[in-house]
């Protein structure tokens, strides 16, 4: 009887470790998810990922090209604003996106001084980063474009993986 309890405990403990090792990045996507499974999630949810709401009136798109892999394992996800934006609308989208993530428990850990203005951007530095320590996630937000045409890009990383990559530089 004692032996059965020990075996049950070990199985439960090891299962918990394997689930914990796969940190949820976004929706049904997990860090180090096999490539085939991640692509299947995209195929089965095309409509849902064509209109991801991150706050009010703030839509993003996630497609197959949004998924980044290393050795056929999902490393991070990048999505972008659904529509092309002018500088003023980009500024609103940036604020709305930050507000959304802050409301979910993320904290800004780095931002360029004039981060809300997409036309003032130091290309040699990260634009805006938020971290959720409990979920072990890092979100990187940046406007891309020029003149009167922009998109807001949003990348989601496993925090430990990202930290390890930075420390390895």
N, C-alpha and C positions, 0 to 999 in steps of 0.2 A: 504494500500500500504506500509506504513512504517512497519507494523507488518510483512508482507511477506518478506521484506528486512531483518528484524532482524532474522526471522526464517531461511532464506536462509544463512545468515552469520553464525548463530550458527551451522547449519548442516555442512557447509563448514569447519568451524573452528574445530568442533569435528572430522570430517573425517580426517582432516590434523593431528590432534593429534594422532589418531589411526594408521595412516600410519607412522608417525614419531616414534612411540613407537616400531615399528618393524624395527630395524636397519639391514641393509643388511650386512651379513657376507661375502658371496662369491657367485658369479653367481646368481642363483635363490634361494639361501638359506638365510633366515632371522632369526635373533635372536628371540627366542620364537615361531618359526614356529611349528605348530602341527606335531607330529611324523609321522603320516600317510602321510601327505602332503610332508614332507621331503624325506621319503622313496620313494614316488611316483616320485619325481624329479630325484632321483638316477636311478630308474628303467627305466624311459623314456629317460635318457641321458647316458646310460652305456658307449657307445662308446666315447662320448665327455669327460667323466670323467676318462676314461682310459688313456688319453693322454693330460693332462693340461699343456699348455706351459706357463712358467713363465720366460720369457727371451729366448734368443736364445739357442737352444740345451739344454734346461733345463725342463724336463718333470716330472710331478707328477701324482699320482693316487689318486682318491677319490672314496671310496666304501661305502657300507652301514655301515661297521664298523668304518668309519671315523666320523660318526655323534654321538655326545654326547648329551644325553637328561637328563633333570630333570623334573619329573612329566609329562612325555610325551611331553615336549617342547624342541626344539633345543637350546642348550646352546653354543656349539662350534663345530668347524670342525677341523679335523686333516687329513692331506694328507701326502704322503711320496714319495720319489724319485722313479721313475718307475723301475730303475734297481739297482741291488746291485753294490756298488762302492768300489774302493780301496781308501786308504787315500788321494792320490794325486787328484783323480777325485772328492772325497768328498770335498776337499778344494776348487776346482773350482766351484762346485755346490753351496757351501755356499756363495762364493763371488758373483756368478751370481744371486742367490736368493735375497741377500741383495741389490744388484744393482737394480734389478727389483722393489723391494718394495720402495726403496728410490726414484726411478724415478716416482713412483705413489704418492709421497708426504709423505711417512712414514719417521720418524726420529728414529734413534737408541737411545733408552733410557737406555739400559743396555747391556753390553757385557762382556764376560769373556776376560781377557787380551790377550790370544792367541786363540781367537775364530775361526780363519780360519784353525787351526790345530786340526782335530778331535781326535787326539791321546792325546792331552793335554786338559783335561776336569775335572773341579771340579764338582763332582756329587752332592755336597751339595748346589750348587747355580744354578740359571737359566743360560742358555747358552747365548742366544741372543734374545733381545726383541726390537720390533719396534712399534711405535705408530703413528696413523693418527688421530689427534685431531678432525678435521672437520667430518670425517666419523665415529668417535668414535669406532675405531678398534685397537686391539692389536694383533700383530703377533709375535709368538714365534717360533724360528727356532733352531733346535738342531740336531747334528749328533748322531746316535745310532749305536753301533756295537763294534767290537773289532778286533784286529789284522789287517787283510787285507780285512775285509768285513764290510761295512757301508751302511746306508741309511740316507738321510736327511729327518727329520720330520718337518712339518710345521703346527702349530695350529693357528686358527683364533678365536679371542674372541671379544665379545662386551666389550668395554673399561670400561663402567660403571659397568657392572656385575663383571668383573675381579677386578676392584678397590674395589668394595663392599666385594668381597670374601677375598681379602687381608686385608682390614680393619677389617673384622670379626675374624681374627685369633688372 
